[in-house]
């Protein structure tokens, strides 16, 4: 009976690894988040206002989402402690490198990492060359329209059109190939 309990505990920890809070906090599973695992595409006529996100990058330098208007922007929300975030990171960098010349920009939002060395190690380990906002308390995520990202769950990816409006929302991890397929229709849109 003890091995079955240990296996169940290990499974619970694996399921909550990316949706939990720091040690001592309450843990919520992805299963409790409505819409988790979905890809939502927003028709051009139904996209909201452009997202105006400003903050600091991992080096403390100012970073603004508005400076990328005119480009399709993939915004990936991650944490260095998140297994699925680690699994998708290198694939995201590959798509960024292949699509950058086509007018695609990537931005990361590192959330929940309270120590910058962990954030920087994540970026270095995965060879990420695109900029990342540093958002240890989740305050940047709260600036997105309600329902676009869940501050309690990572990873999440938003694809913004050239005007900075949310065109696609993905509340799950993705492979590089899946991400490329999600970006392609937004990239094909006329400005």
Secondary structure, DSSP 8 states (H G I E B T S, - for coil): -HHHHHHHHHHHHHHHTTT--STTS----GGGSTTTT-EEE--GGG--S----EEEBTTS-EEEGGGGTTSEEEEEEE-TT-HHHHHHHHHHHHHHHHHGGGTEEEEEEEES---HHHHHHHHHHTT--S-EEEETTSTTGGGS-TTS--TTS--EEEEE-TTS-EEEEE-S---HHHHHHHHHHHHHS--
